[in-house]
Structures are given as structure tokens and as C-alpha cells.
Amino acid sequence: MTSVTLSTPITGEYEQPIGLGQFNARSTLRRSRVSNHLNSQKSSQINPSNEEVLCSVYEAGEKDVDIAVQAARKSFEGPWAHVTPEGRGKLLVKLAELFEENLNLLAAIESLNNGKGIALAKGDITHSASCLRYYGGWADKIEGKVIDTDPERFNYTRQEPIGVCGQIIPWNFPLLMWSWKIGPAIACGNTVVIKSAEQTPLSALVAAKLIVKAGFPPGVINVISGFGKTTGSALTHHMDVDKIAFTGSTVVGRQILKASAESNLKKVTLELGGKSPNIVFNDADIDNAIAWVNYGIYYNHGQCCCAGSRIFVQEGIYEKFVERFKERTAKNVVGDPFDPKTFQGPQVSKVQFDRIMGYIEQGKSEGATIETGGSRHGTKGYFIQPTIFSNVQPNMKIMQEEIFGPVCSIAKFTNEVDAICQGNNTTYGLAAAVHTANLNTALRVSAGLKAGTVWVNTYNSVHHQLPFGGYKESGIGRELGEAALANYTQTKTVSIRLTNAPFY
Ligand code: ADP
């Protein structure tokens, strides 16, 4: 077993340099060490493709979290406050360039640790760089207002940073989620302690080296590894953390809110789960709709909070659609993440594998029909066959709960009203899609769906310029676009009474 001892606080010195720019992720990780952790607990990193131990990573204990928070506080109150908005923007742009220069290395680490296909992993890194660069552009465009109340007062607002931001990210898009969090927080002048997911800490640790290389002052971005119940909880309960931005499950989202209430009422934004409807009308271009429905559920092995896991097809094309969708699903290449043709790699962990297989069994026992899939793929690694259920009832678990795997349910609808009702029959509201050739249908159904994003004749069309976040139990706040700046600034009102103004 190779021991990778990268841990907290990451703006410290490395004993040996990480081999940046090299494609060989395995040897890069083997030679990486950071010595300044206090906690001696380590967690094994498993390669989900073959279930073998890749390396182990130190977890940040409560003391490590405290050191990282203190470093972030010191920097926020000191040197970082003196970096101009333009300077913050330049640092983010530099970091984006370093992501691009190290694209092959970073993508290889994602494929190794998360299991995602190398082509998708490269897409993640490209999108991460775009996101960092985009927020670099925002850094010097964050402006207040002058507000006229009466002739005797001059009032203005300032959009000030919130302070030390704790950021907790999931394992499904390790560096992309990292960039969605870091970009707006830094653009707005905050400092950050970011915790990666325990299943996929490796790429964040290599990115930490890039932070140093980009020239960020010490303490501005602190990267920590560890489990949720220990490291995550220490961060969410910390009295000197001003804000938590979280992406993950709704269950944990509730715990984050509770931690805020129990500590210092730190501000909280949440991007949580989903059970998104993908709605296909009779008049849709069926080839296009099938391509997007397939991409909507199986992209990233179904491990997307916005996965289109409930597919509703209008009755006129239902049978034809199911047959054609099964044919399309059979063409998805499932296998080795390092094969460029692979679309679907393994699920991230044994826990997730077992959870998904449990849902498949539940669907079978509740009486739904398996149209295709329903079993493990191969004999090694956490691979699951792409699975379609039909004959599903609205109250079945597979129709209501987030499975987070390559499993979807397909059902019929009659008309627009029925499509909206069935689409909204969930506690979630992250995303939805409508496939139709009729613009009126597209506009009416998009307006009726209670979801933070509605795609028309496409799916998973997430873009760093477009706000993304949830209605209902899918979250609080919006990430990406200009909207994300609201998560990382607070408004200060300054009201000046003019000299000699009458007293009132
Ligand atoms: P999943 O079930 O998909 O693993 P989670 O919501 O459990 O998603 O995890 C998402 C992130 O939240 C991870 O970084 C995890 O370590 C962290 N996390 C889990 N539980 C807690 C908690 N109680 N407090 C803070 N962070 C947590």
C-alpha cells in the first residue's frame, strides 16, 4: 500500500514536490507528502474499478480544522484584505491556467479515485478552469449602490465579503465542485477552508499545490481531507467560521443547518439532492429526446444531483420510446475509466454500489418491471448495468428517493397538466426537462415545473454563467452565474447626514 500523506493545512510546505505536469497520476501520488497534519487517522483510498487500495490520506482532526480556520481568519483580517479586486481576479485566472496546463494529470487522478471515464474527467477539468476564470472576471465588478432618500443624506451600500467560508463538497465531481465553491468565494474577497469528500480527496490535494503555484497568499485557500461526521462537523460547528457552503445529500443538509443553529448562526447555502423529471411529448424529435434522456440519467454513472431519473413519456409514443431507449442504453460503453470510449465507469464506492443495488431489489419487490439491466456489471469493481424500470407507481421508493446511480423509472402521461403534476410529485426541485417541438408547450410546462433549472430539448446543460440550485428540499441559494456572488457577500448600508442638515 502506498502512503500518501497529504493533509492539512494545505498552504504549508510539502516535503517533496508533487510531480505537476506529469500524466502518471499513480507515481505523482506516490511521491506526494505533506507533513504538517496533527491527526494520525488515515483513510484508505480505494480504486473503484478494481477495489484495490490506492493509497491512504490523513484526515483532518478537530485541531487541524482549527488551524486551517485560524489561518483563514488571519489572512482575511490581514494581507488578503489588501489585495485589490483586480489582484484577486488575476489569481483566479492564473489558477484556471494551471488547471488547463495540468489537465491530463488532474483528469487521470479523477478517473483513478472517482472512477469516471477519462473523457468525462477531462471535461470536468476544462469546465473547472472556465468556472475559475469566469469568477476571476467578476472580482472587480462587485459593486454597491447609491440610494437617494432625501437631500440631507448621502446613502450607499457596499457588498462586503462574509469572512471565513467553510466549504464542503461531494465526491461526484471532485474538482468541478471545488471550483464552483472556490471561484465566487475568492472573487468576493473571502478566505476559505474547503473539505473534500472522504471518497475522493486526491485531486483537491494536487489542486492545493496549484494554489501555491498560482501565488495565493498563505491562508487564503485551505484544503482539508476527512469524513463528514468528524472533519465536516468540526467545520460546521466552528465558532469562527462565518459561512458554510455545502453540496451533498438532503439528509446532511439538514445537519448543516442544525450545526449553524447550534453554533454561531453562520450563513448557510445548500445544494442538495434531486429526483428530476425528464418529460417527452408526442411531438418531440424522438432521436434527439432519447439521446438527451440517456445522457440525463447515465452521465457520470447517474451520480448527479440533477440526474433525470424520472422519465415521463406521452402515451402516443410510449411503447416506441421504451424500445428505442433500451436500444440506446445497450450502446453505452461500461468499463475501464481509462479507455477513452468509456461512458460509464464504476460507482464511486462499495457503499454506493450496495445502496443502488438495494434500490434495484426494492423496485423489483414493489412490482416494477425491469426493462433492461438490474444487475452488477462484471465481477470486479463497483460497476452496475444501466437499468430501466417501467410499471412504476408514484409512491414507489424508486420513484420518490434519490438513487444516485444508473437507474431510472419510466412512466406515461396524458397531457400538459398531467406532465406538470407528475413532474412536481416529489419533495425535490433541482432540475427538470421538457422535450417538445411546440414552443407553447415548452413555455407552459417550464413555467409549471417547480425546479431551479428547466432544460428544453436538452439535459445536463449546466454552464458556469447560468444560476443553478434547488426549489423545495433541493437547496437554499444559487451557485454559478452572477447569482452565486450573493452567497459570498453581505450588504453594508452607509448613511451620511450632511453637515448643517436640520435635525429630524
Ligand atoms: P453522499 O451520501 O453522497 O456521500 P453526503 O451528503 O453524505 O453525500 O456527503 C457530502 C459531503 O458532506 C462530504 O464531503 C461529506 O464528508 C460531508 N458530510 C457528511 N456528513 C456531514 C456532517 N454531518 N457534517 C458536515 N459534513 C458532512
Residues whose N, C-alpha, C, O or C-beta is under 5 A from the ligand:
A	BS01	ADP	I168 I169 P170 K195 S196 A197 E198 G226 F227 G228 K229 G232 S233 T236 T247 G248 S249 V252 Q255
